[in-house]
Amino acid sequence: MSELSVGGVDPGVKPEVADGDYHGEYKVPAGKLVAVDVAARGGRLARVSLSGDFFLEPDEALEDIDAALTGMPTSAGADQLAQAITGALRPGVQMIGFNPEAVGIAVRRALGHATGWDDHTFDVVPATVLAPVLHVALDEVIAKEVAAGTRPPTLRFWDWDSPLVVIGSFQSYRNEIDPDGAAKHDIDVVRRISGGGAMFMEPGNCITYSLAVPTSLVEGLSFERSYAFLDEWVIAALADVGVNAKYLPLNDIASDKGKIAGAAQKRYPGVVLHHVTMAYDIDADKMLEVLRIGREKMSDKGTTSANKRVDPMRSQTGMARAAILDSFADSFRRRYATRDAGYTRDELAAAERLVADKFGRSEWTHRVP
């Protein structure tokens, strides 16, 4: 049996975090800033000091939180750290504007396991007109490049030259699509890699973007909280164009007048793909002929008039779609470090191959009948 040092650390095993003093911060979505200063010694947290603009009652609970984390392994995940805090808090403690998970995330960031927006420089790819199925394939291509570190985190806007319905990865084809309506309007159907609902896409009718980020950016966040976290920037971008919007669990964005957007995610090892589609000006009558599920949703809203338009972004902003896309990109650039980018020949070729081998094949599109 090997000899163990104080704290249970094997002296023959190199800790994954070097001894030293570290600082980390995490801003809770719609909440307060949580900051921690930690000292790592021999693979353990030797000292922890929590601070921030949150509210905590009683005052003594701050010392209890620091003590609960002291001695924890530097490899502990955000959930483990949160459990240690929860177990140490006395009945009646009130954490206002933050929670144990937020403290765990801040510690993970301090130790270099998690990253913040300011730790990255993002590629921003402007709206580029391509066949919409290529954009579906590019989601997979770009995400895997970000995971491999061959491309930095990337925000890319879609634009397309033909109509398409994009169904979620787990949706039933026959439950979603009316084949007669799709044939009548010459609209093809493609299944994407992420979950969520169907996207009825005609040229100029939607605003769609994809954000591929390393998993370190959402370290410690549940799926639900990661949606809110990754949508924060676009809530601010919507305010820039005059739309008062908010995040609605699990994956919607709504204005004062109702839902305007839906989000979906796909996670591969090392990367999170998060994409959002907003209705700009959709022909609801045509959509209802093509999408079965849309009929039920629209009937709940009492939609019976002919030539009905679903146009929240156009009507609420009074702006051209291209102007909104430009404003969104500028909003992102103001918030984070960015560089302007495009698609390489290799990326487009890889997307073409994926269309031929996967996204354009019936086996994939109909994998959930």
C-alpha positions in Angstrom: 0.0 0.0 0.0 1.4 3.3 -1.0 2.2 6.0 1.6 -0.3 8.9 1.5 0.5 12.4 2.4 -1.8 14.5 4.6 -5.2 15.1 2.9 -5.1 11.7 1.2 -3.0 12.8 -1.9 -0.6 10.2 -3.2 2.8 11.9 -3.5 3.6 9.8 -6.5 0.7 11.3 -8.5 1.1 14.7 -9.9 -2.0 16.9 -9.1 -3.9 18.0 -12.2 -3.8 21.6 -10.8 -0.4 23.0 -9.9 0.1 24.4 -6.5 -0.7 28.1 -6.5 -3.3 30.8 -5.9 -6.2 31.3 -8.3 -9.1 33.6 -8.9 -12.3 32.8 -10.7 -15.7 34.5 -11.4 -19.1 33.5 -12.6 -22.0 35.8 -13.4 -25.3 34.1 -12.6 -27.8 34.6 -15.5 -30.3 37.3 -14.2 -28.4 37.1 -10.9 -25.3 38.3 -9.2 -21.5 38.0 -9.6 -19.8 35.2 -7.7 -16.0 35.4 -7.2 -13.6 33.1 -5.5 -9.9 33.2 -4.5 -8.5 29.7 -3.9 -5.2 28.2 -3.0 -4.4 24.8 -4.4 -1.9 22.6 -2.5 -1.2 19.0 -3.3 -4.3 18.5 -5.3 -6.6 20.0 -2.6 -8.2 23.4 -2.0 -6.1 24.6 0.9 -7.9 27.9 1.2 -11.1 29.3 -0.3 -12.4 32.9 0.0 -15.9 33.6 -1.5 -17.0 37.2 -2.4 -19.4 38.9 -4.7 -22.4 41.3 -5.0 -24.8 38.7 -3.9 -26.9 38.6 -0.7 -26.4 36.0 2.0 -28.1 35.6 5.4 -26.9 35.1 8.0 -23.4 36.6 7.6 -21.8 33.6 9.2 -22.9 31.4 6.3 -20.0 32.9 4.3 -17.5 31.3 6.6 -19.4 28.0 6.4 -19.2 28.0 2.6 -15.5 28.7 2.7 -14.9 25.9 5.2 -17.1 23.4 3.3 -14.9 23.8 0.2 -11.5 23.8 2.0 -9.9 20.4 1.7 -12.0 19.4 -1.4 -10.0 17.9 -4.3 -9.1 20.3 -7.1 -10.5 17.7 -9.5 -14.0 17.9 -7.9 -16.7 18.9 -10.3 -19.1 21.8 -9.9 -21.9 19.4 -8.7 -19.6 17.9 -6.0 -18.6 21.3 -4.8 -22.2 22.4 -4.7 -23.2 19.3 -2.7 -20.4 20.0 -0.2 -21.8 23.6 0.3 -25.4 22.4 0.6 -24.4 19.8 3.2 -22.6 22.4 5.3 -25.3 25.1 5.3 -27.4 25.4 8.4 -31.3 25.5 8.1 -32.6 28.9 7.3 -29.7 30.1 5.2 -30.8 32.4 2.3 -28.6 32.7 -0.8 -30.1 35.5 -2.9 -28.8 36.1 -6.4 -26.7 33.0 -6.4 -26.6 29.3 -5.3 -24.2 26.5 -4.4 -23.8 25.5 -8.1 -22.7 29.1 -9.0 -20.0 28.9 -6.4 -18.9 25.5 -7.7 -18.7 26.9 -11.3 -16.6 29.9 -10.0 -14.2 27.5 -8.3 -13.9 25.4 -11.5 -13.1 28.5 -13.5 -10.5 29.6 -11.0 -8.7 26.2 -11.3 -8.8 26.4 -15.1 -11.4 23.6 -15.6 -14.0 26.1 -16.8 -13.7 29.2 -19.0 -15.7 32.4 -19.4 -16.6 34.4 -22.5 -13.6 36.6 -22.1 -11.2 33.7 -22.2 -12.0 33.1 -25.9 -11.7 34.9 -29.2 -14.7 34.0 -31.4 -14.9 33.6 -35.1 -17.9 35.5 -36.5 -19.1 34.2 -39.9 -21.6 36.6 -41.6 -24.8 35.3 -43.3 -23.6 33.3 -46.2 -26.1 32.1 -48.9 -25.8 28.3 -49.2 -28.2 25.4 -49.8 -29.9 25.1 -46.4 -28.9 21.4 -46.2 -25.2 22.6 -46.3 -25.9 24.7 -43.2 -27.3 21.7 -41.4 -24.1 19.8 -42.3 -21.8 22.7 -41.4 -23.2 22.5 -37.9 -21.5 19.1 -37.5 -18.4 20.1 -39.3 -17.8 23.3 -37.4 -18.7 21.7 -34.0 -16.2 18.9 -34.5 -13.5 21.4 -35.5 -14.1 23.5 -32.4 -13.9 20.3 -30.3 -10.6 19.4 -31.9 -9.2 22.9 -31.4 -8.7 23.4 -35.2 -11.2 26.3 -35.2 -11.9 28.8 -32.4 -15.4 29.1 -30.9 -17.6 30.2 -33.7 -20.8 32.2 -34.2 -22.1 31.8 -37.7 -25.3 33.2 -39.3 -27.3 31.2 -41.9 -28.6 32.4 -45.2 -30.1 30.1 -47.8 -31.3 30.0 -51.4 -34.2 27.5 -51.3 -37.0 26.3 -49.0 -36.4 23.5 -46.6 -38.0 22.0 -43.5 -35.4 21.0 -40.9 -36.8 18.6 -38.3 -35.2 17.9 -34.9 -33.0 14.9 -34.4 -35.7 13.0 -32.5 -38.9 14.1 -34.2 -41.1 11.6 -36.0 -41.1 12.3 -39.8 -44.7 11.2 -40.4 -46.0 13.1 -37.3 -44.3 16.3 -38.4 -44.6 16.4 -42.2 -47.6 16.3 -44.5 -46.0 14.8 -47.7 -48.8 16.2 -49.9 -48.1 19.7 -48.6 -44.4 19.3 -48.9 -44.7 18.1 -52.5 -47.2 20.8 -53.4 -44.8 23.5 -52.4 -41.6 21.7 -53.5 -40.1 21.7 -50.0 -37.6 19.1 -49.0 -37.1 17.8 -45.5 -33.8 17.3 -43.7 -33.1 16.0 -40.2 -30.5 18.0 -38.1 -28.2 16.7 -35.4 -29.8 18.6 -32.5 -33.1 18.0 -30.8 -36.0 20.5 -30.7 -38.8 21.3 -33.1 -39.2 21.8 -36.9 -37.8 24.8 -38.7 -39.9 26.0 -41.7 -37.3 27.8 -43.8 -37.9 29.8 -46.9 -35.4 32.4 -48.2 -35.7 35.5 -46.0 -38.3 34.2 -43.6 -36.2 33.4 -40.6 -33.1 34.5 -38.7 -30.9 31.6 -37.8 -27.5 31.3 -36.2 -25.3 28.6 -34.8 -22.9 29.0 -31.9 -20.2 26.3 -31.3 -18.3 26.7 -28.1 -16.0 24.5 -26.0 -17.8 22.6 -23.2 -15.5 24.5 -20.7 -17.7 27.5 -21.3 -20.8 25.8 -19.8 -18.8 23.7 -17.3 -21.1 22.9 -14.3 -24.2 24.2 -16.0 -27.3 22.0 -16.4 -28.7 21.7 -19.9 -31.5 24.2 -18.9 -29.1 26.7 -17.4 -26.7 26.4 -20.4 -29.6 27.5 -22.7 -30.1 30.7 -20.6 -26.4 31.3 -20.4 -25.7 30.9 -24.1 -28.8 33.0 -24.9 -27.7 36.0 -22.8 -25.9 37.8 -25.6 -28.9 37.5 -28.0 -31.3 38.8 -25.4 -29.1 42.0 -25.3 -28.9 42.0 -29.1 -32.7 41.9 -29.3 -32.8 44.9 -27.0 -30.5 46.7 -29.4 -33.2 46.4 -32.1 -36.0 47.4 -29.8 -37.3 44.0 -28.7 -37.8 43.4 -25.0 -37.1 39.7 -24.8 -36.5 37.1 -22.2 -35.5 33.4 -21.9 -38.3 30.9 -21.2 -37.3 27.4 -20.1 -36.4 25.2 -21.7 -35.5 26.5 -25.1 -37.6 29.5 -26.0 -37.1 33.2 -26.3 -40.1 35.4 -26.0 -40.9 39.1 -26.3 -43.8 41.0 -24.6 -46.0 39.8 -27.5 -45.1 36.1 -27.3 -42.6 33.6 -28.5 -40.2 34.8 -31.2 -37.5 32.1 -31.2 -36.6 28.6 -30.3 -33.1 27.1 -29.5 -31.6 23.6 -29.7 -28.4 22.0 -28.7 -26.1 19.1 -29.5 -23.1 18.1 -27.4 -20.1 16.2 -28.6 -17.1 15.6 -26.4 -15.4 19.0 -26.0 -18.0 21.1 -27.7 -21.6 22.4 -27.4 -23.5 23.4 -30.5 -26.3 25.9 -29.7 -28.5 27.3 -32.5 -31.4 29.6 -32.5 -34.1 30.3 -35.1 -36.3 33.4 -35.0 -39.4 34.0 -37.1 -38.9 37.0 -39.3 -41.8 36.8 -41.8 -43.3 33.3 -42.3 -46.2 32.3 -44.6 -48.3 30.6 -42.0 -50.8 29.2 -44.5 -48.0 27.4 -46.4 -46.4 26.3 -43.2 -49.6 24.7 -42.0 -49.9 22.8 -45.2 -46.5 21.3 -44.8 -46.1 20.9 -41.0 -48.7 18.8 -39.2 -47.7 19.8 -35.7 -47.9 23.5 -36.7 -51.7 23.1 -37.2 -52.3 22.1 -33.6 -50.0 24.9 -32.3 -51.6 27.5 -34.5 -55.1 26.3 -33.8 -54.5 26.9 -30.1 -53.9 30.6 -31.1 -57.1 30.8 -33.0 -55.4 31.4 -36.3 -58.0 30.9 -39.1 -57.5 33.8 -41.5 -56.1 33.3 -44.9 -52.6 34.5 -45.8 -51.7 34.8 -42.2 -48.1 35.9 -41.5 -46.0 35.0 -38.6 -43.7 38.1 -38.5 -42.6 39.0 -35.0 -39.1 40.2 -35.9 -40.3 42.2 -38.9 -43.3 43.8 -37.2 -41.6 44.4 -33.8 -38.4 45.9 -35.2 -39.6 47.5 -38.4 -36.2 46.5 -39.8 -35.1 44.6 -42.8 -33.8 41.1 -42.1 -30.3 42.0 -43.3 -30.1 45.0 -41.0 -31.1 42.8 -38.0 -28.4 40.2 -38.9 -25.8 43.0 -39.1 -27.0 44.4 -35.7 -26.8 41.0 -34.1 -23.2 40.5 -35.3 -22.3 44.0 -34.1 -23.8 43.3 -30.7 -21.8 40.1 -30.3 -18.6 41.9 -31.3 -19.2 44.6 -28.7 -19.5 42.1 -26.0 -16.7 39.7 -26.8 -13.3 39.4 -28.5 -14.0 38.4 -32.1 -12.4 38.1 -35.5 -14.2 38.1 -38.9 -14.1 34.7 -40.6 -15.6 32.6 -43.4 -15.7 29.0 -44.5 -12.7 27.2 -45.8 -12.8 25.0 -48.9 -12.1 22.0 -46.7 -15.1 22.8 -44.5 -17.4 23.2 -47.4 -16.1 20.0 -49.0 -16.6 18.2 -45.7 -20.2 19.5 -45.5 -20.8 18.3 -49.1 -19.6 14.9 -48.1 -21.9 14.8 -45.1 -24.9 15.8 -47.3 -24.1 12.9 -49.7 -23.4 10.3 -46.9 -25.8 11.4 -44.2 -28.1 14.4 -44.3 -29.2 13.8 -47.9 -30.0 10.2 -47.3 -33.4 8.8 -46.5 -32.0 6.5 -43.9 -31.0 9.5 -41.8 -34.1 11.7 -42.6 -36.5 8.9 -41.8 -34.5 7.3 -38.9 -37.5 8.2 -36.6 -40.4 7.2 -38.9 
